[in-house]
Structure formats: C-alpha cells, structure tokens
Amino acid sequence: MTNLEELVQNIEHLETIIAQWDGKQRDVVSELQMAIKSLHSHAFTHFIENIKPESISSLLHRDVDTMVYKLLLDKKIIEAPKEPLIQRLQQVLDQIRPYIKKYNKNLELVAFKPPDTLEISLGDNANHDTSVNLNLLAKIKTSIQYYCPEIIKITTVK
C-alpha cells in the first residue's frame, strides 16, 4: 500500500472486525498493538539518535511533517524553539495585568538585569494591604517563573 488513506481505511476495517471478537481475543490484539507501537518508538528513537546533529537541524529547517515534529518533541530529541526572553516576559505581564488591576494595582516592568533579575512595580495606588501585596507578588513571581524559568530573582520597586 502506498496511499496513506488506503492504509487508514484498512486499519479501520480491521478494527471493525476485531470489535466483534470476544474479550480475550481483543486483549491479545491490544497487547500486540502496544508491542508494535513500542517497537516502532524504540526503532525511531534509535534511528534519530544515530543521525548526525547537523542532519537533524537541516531536517528541521524544511517543512517537517507535523506528526514527525511532535514525535521528535515528545521523545525530547529536539526542543521547541523558545521566543526571546523579553518577548515572553511581555506576554506573561500582559496576561496577568487584568488580574492585578482588580486590586487597583498597575504591573510594570521596570528593569531586566541579565542574566536572571527582574525589577517590577505594582504602582502606588490605593491598596496598601500588606497581605494583598504579598499574595499578588507571589502570584506574579509564579507566573513569570513558569514562562521564564531563566528569571530567578524578582524584586519590586516603587
């Protein structure tokens, strides 16, 4: 078979037949499917691991099939490209600003001090409740460090 659609149709036809079998027979087929998937995964991983690194990078510069790309990501053979740190910082700050505004605060990026320090300001608006400020700061830090794990130290300035 050379056509992917024919292959899929054949698999669906076989699955229809297998669905009519008793439980023990279906269990045997299920075990066989898992063994074949495991074998394919192992073979593919072994194949990719033995390709020269420069070959993998040239492969990724072309239009790679989505399934192959996802498999390479899932097997941690390649890493998804990260957006630049400043861009990720701006995105996460934009996402959490509406939440911060509920507390009459205004989240601003004051300075990024490479390699790992960030200064932010919550503004000097009405709410001076220390517990609210600490809670907000903890949530801000968690969000920033989730999207930007390179940022280790986050300080607030006025």
N, C-alpha and C positions, 0 to 999 in steps of 0.2 A: 504494500500500500504506500502510495506516495502522497496522497492528499490527506491533510490533517482532518478535514471534515469527515472523510470516509472512516478514518481511524476512530474519531469520536462516536460516529454512528454505530460502528462495530462494538465499541465498548458499551454503549447504551443498550444495544441488543443483547449482549451477553449478561449485563446486569439485570435485564428483564427476566431472562431465563433463570438466573441464579436466585432471584427473588422468590421463585416458585419452589425452590428446594427446601428440604427440612433444615432445622436449626444447626445440626451437626455439619451438614454439607456446607452451609453458608459460613459457619465458623472456620472450616478448612480453607475456603476461598478467601476469607478475610485475612487469615494468617498468611496465606500465600501473597496476597496483595501487599501486606505490611513488609514481608520479607523482600519482595521485589522493589518496593519503594526504598527500603533501607539499602539494598544493594546498589540501586541507581544513585542514591545520595552519596554513598561511600565512593563509588566509582567517579562520580562527577567531582567530588571534593578532591580526590586523589589526582585526577586529571588537572584541575585548576591549580592545585598546589605545586604541580610539577611544571607548569608553564612559567617561562621566564617572566619576571616582574614587568619588564618593558613590553612584553606581549600583552599582558593584562591591561596596562594603561592605554596601549594603542587600540585595544578592543573597546574600551570604554569611551573613546573619542568618536566612535562610529555610532550609528543608530543601533543600539543593542536591543534585542527583544526584551520586552517588559518582564516576562517570566524569568528569563535568564538573569536579568539585572537584579530582580528581587531575590532570586536564589543565591546569587553572589553576596548580596547584603545579608540575607538570613544566615548564611554559613560563615559570616564575618570574614569573608575572603577580601572584600573591599569595604570601604566606609563611605557612607553617604556624604557628599560634599556639604560642608558647613558654610553658611553665609558668613561674611566678615563679622567679627565680634561687635563692632559698633552698630552694625545694622541689626543684629539680633537683640542688642541692648535696647535700641529704639523701639523695636517691635514689642518686646515684653513690657517696656514702660508704657507704650500706647495701649496695651491690653489691660493693664491694671489701673490706669488713671481714672476710669469711670468709678471703680470701686473706692478709690482714695477720695474722690470728690464727694462721696456720700458723707464723709466725715469732715467736710469743709477744709480739705487739705488739697494742695496742688503739688504733685510729684514732678520734680525737675532734676535732670541730670546736670550736676554742677561740674564735675570733672572726672575723667578717667585717667588714672595714673598707672601706666603699664608697669609691670605685667599683670597685676591682679587686684588693684584697688579702685574702688568706685566711690565717689562722693555724690550724695543726693541731697535734695532739700525737699521738705514737706511744706514749705511756706510757713508763714507766721500768722495763720488765720485763727479764728475764734477758739477752737477746741484745744485747750492746754491740758486735758486729762492725760496724765502720765501713762495709765494703763492702756488707754486707747492708742496712744502714740507707740508704746512698746509693742502692742499687738499688731498694729499696722506695719511697723518696721520689720517685725518677724515675718509677716506675710510677704512683704516686699522682697526681703532677702531670700526667702524660699523660692519665690517666683523667678527672681533674677538668676539665682544659682542653678535652678533647674534648666533654664535655657542657655545659660552662660556659665558652665562649670569652671571656666578659667578664672572667674571673679571669686576671690577668696575673702577679701575684706571689703565691707560696705559700711561707710560712715555717713552720718547726717551732719549737715552744716546749715546754718541759718542765713 
